[in-house]
Amino acid sequence: MFFAALTINSMADVVFFSDADFEQYRTLIYNESGIHFTATNRSILESRLKERLREKGIDSVKTYFASIAKDKEELKSFLDSITTNLTRFFRNQAHFDALEHFVVPELMKIKKAVGNNTLKIWSAGCSTGEEPFTIAMLLSEILPPPWKFEIVASDISLKCLMSCKEGFYAESRITGIPDSYLKKYFDKVEGGYKVHADIMSKIRFDYHNLKNDSGLRNQDLVFCRNVIIYFDEAAQLAVMGRFWESMASKSFMFIGHSESLFGMNTKFEFVKTEWATLYRKFI
């Protein structure tokens, strides 16, 4: 996710941008999103920037920087272009096993005690939608009447959110979906599959930059997997504080299997289950 001061010759041959340009871009990215580029991933930023300059027909990184510094919509598009959107249905099955066998039963006990039969879930950094659709399918299978659920799925990528709202997935992207789920929750269409309208209706897709307060409150469950790995410790801590504010008492949070809150000064409690580890707001 780093840039180097690029100068484009005939929009084809690109030379590295300067260290000063790289510092300028990464500071802007960090201030606007919390995403932290280091020297080790500078080449990723450079590659994404080259693509964006070609798309815009701009031949200078300095000119483009001036553009995104004053144009908020182009800044959003630029931040969209530098994010990585790698996901799949039922990614890290252990998390969904823990959701089914531990988290949902616990939440049902808690909610039943206060006369509330609706689970509120936030899929933060939802990418192209596989995660929230997986959650929605699983909850549709295991929640008995009169239980209901509501999912808010957010991402910093407008392109991904548009894809989510279409609910279409090519044949190559349905790997991991059980046959029974595929038949029940998808329609076969030309070139792939489309998510059923009843599942789509359970999810609200929304643009959100994790650097800002989402405005969400009393969420029973937060999924934010493989997102904070792109933040430095200060940004991670700030994001966790905002998650804490968005969550209900005795709620749960999943983060990526390669991510950890160990050593961070958060209020979350670590929970180890038979299936997977997660975190809990226990107040």
N, C-alpha and C positions, 0 to 999 in steps of 0.2 A: 504494500500500500504506500509506496513512496515515489516521489517524483525526482527527476533530475532536470535541471534547466534545459528544456528541449528546444532545439531550433530545427524546424522542418524544412528541408530542401526539396522543392517540387513535390511536397507532401508524400515523400517516399523514404528518403534517407534521413534518419534522425540521429542526432548526436546527443550525448548525455547532457542533461541540464546541470548547472553548477551546484555546488554544495549550498550556496546561498539561496538559490531558487528552491532547492529541496527543503531546506529549513523553513522557508517561507510557506511552502505548500503544506508541509506536515504540521506546522503550527496552526494554520487555518483549519485543517482537517480535525486536529485534536480539539481545538476550541469549539468547533461546531458540532462534533459528534462524539468525542471521547476516544475515537479510534487512534491508535498509537502506531505510527510507522517507525521502524528502526532501520539501522544500516543493513540488517540482514534481509529485510523485505522491501528494500528500496526499489529493486528491479520490478516488483509487482506493481508498485505505484507508477513507475515509469511506463510500463506496458499499458496500463489502463489509461494513463494520460495521453499517450500516443493515439490510442483509439479514439478518445474523445476529441482531440484536436483535429483528427482526420474527418470525423463526423461533422464538426462545426466549420471546417475549412479555415482554420486559424493556423498561422505559421509560426507562432511564438508563444512560449509558455508565459512570458511576461504579459502579453496581450490577454491571454486567457485568464491569468490570475486577476487582472484588473476587471475582467468581465464577471467572474464569480464573486469577487469582493463586493460588487454593487448590485448584482442580479440574484435575488434569493431563489428564484425558480431554477435558474441555471446551476446555482450552488446545490440545490436538491438533486438535480440530474447528475451533477458531478459526483456527489457523495454516493448516489445510487451506483454509478459506474465503477467505483472502487471497492464495493463490498463483494464478498464471496458468498454465493448462494448455493451451497452444496447440501443437499438433503435427500431424504427418501421416505417412503411410507414405512412405519413401524421401525424407524431408525433407533437402534439400541433397544431391542425387544425387552431387556431386563427392566427398563423404566416403565414400560407399559404393563409388565407383569406386576411390578410393585404398585402401579396405579390401580390395577384391577383387584389385587388381593389384599392390599394394605391401605392405601390412601383413600379409596372410595368408601370402604367399610367404615374407616375412622371418621371421615367427613359426614357420613350418613348418621352416625351416632350423635355427633356434635350438633348437626343441623336439626335432627329430630327433637333434641332436647329443648330447642328454642322455637319449635313449630315452623321451621323453614324447610321446604322441600326442593329448593333450587340451588344447584351448584354453579358457582361463577368461576370461570377459568380464563386466564390470560396466557396466550401463546405469544411471547415477546420475541421478535426476530423470527417471524414465521416463514420467511423466505417465500418459496413458491407454493406453500399451503399444505404440503404433505403432513406436517406435524398436527395442525389443528384439525384436518380432516380425519387423521388417524384417531385423535382423541374423541372426536364426535362419533365416529363409527363404534369405537369401543364402549363409550358411555351409552350409546343407543342399544347396545347388546346387553349390558349388565345392569342398567338402572331399571328397577321395577316401577310400575305406576304407583303413586302419582308423581314420582320424582322427575325433575326436569333439569336441564342444564343450559347455560349460556356461555358462549366462547367469544372473547375478543381476540382477534389475531392482528398483530401489528408488525410493521417493518419500516425501515428507512428507505427501502427501494420501492418507488412507485411502479416500476416495471414489474416487479414481483407481485405487487398487490393487484395489478391489472390481470395478471395470469391467474392469481388465486380466484378472483371474482368470476373468471370464465369457468373454472372447475374442470378444465380439459387436461388430460394427460395422455401422452403418446404411449404406444405399446411398450416401448423401452423403459418407461418410468413407473410401471405398475408392479415391478418386482417387489416382493415382500408382502403383498396384500393376499390374505387367505382367499381361496376360491369362493368360499361362502360369502365373504364380505364383498368381493368383486361382483358377484351375482345380485346381491341384495342392495348395495349402495351405489352402484354405477350402471350407466347405460352404455352399451357398445355403440360407438358412432364411427364414422369414417376416420381412419387414422389413429384411433385410440379409444379412450373411455371418458365419459363425462359424469361428474358427481351428481347424484340425485338431488332434486330441489329440496327435499325435506331435510337433508343433511346441510345443504347450503344455507337454509333458513336459520340454522342454529348458530351460525358464525357471522360475526360482524368484522369485516376487514377494515383496517384504519391505518393511515400513515402516522408513524410516531418515531421520533428521534429519542433514544433512551437518555440522552443528555438532559431532557426536559421531563417535567412531571407529566404523567399520562392523564391525570385527572381521575383515574380509576380508583375505586375504593372497595373495601370488603370483598376482595377476591379470595376465594377458597383455595385456589391452586394456581401457581405460576410455573410455566415452562419457559426457561430462558437458556437454551442449550447451545453451546458452541458459539456464543456471542461475546461474552466478557473476556474471552481469550485474546481478543483484539484490543483490549483496553489495558492501560497501565494500572498500577495499584490504586492510585488516587481516583481514577475514573471508575474503577471497579467498585471501590468503597462508596462512591457517590451513587452509583446505580443501585447498589444493594440497599442503600438508605431509602431510595425512592420506591423500590420494590416493597420494602417494609411498610412504608406508608400506604401503599396500595392494597395490602393484604389484610384479611380479617383475622381475628384472634383464632389461634389454633389451626392455622392454615399451613399449606405445604408448598415447597418449591423444588423443582428439578433444575439442575444445571448440567452442562456437558460432562461426560465421563472423564474427560481429561482436564476438567476445571475443578477448582477447590476454593473454599473460603478459609482454608487452614491458615492461621497466622494473621487473618484480617480481623479488625476490630468491629465485628458486626454483632447484632443481637440474635442472629439465627442459631438454632440448635441443630447439631448434626444428628441425623437419624440413620441407623443401619438396619435394613430389613433383610429378610431371607433372599430377596430378589435383587435389590439395588440399594444404593445409598442416596439420601436426599436431605433437605433441610426443612426446618419447621419454625414458624413464628408461634411460640408457645406462651401466650399471655391472654 
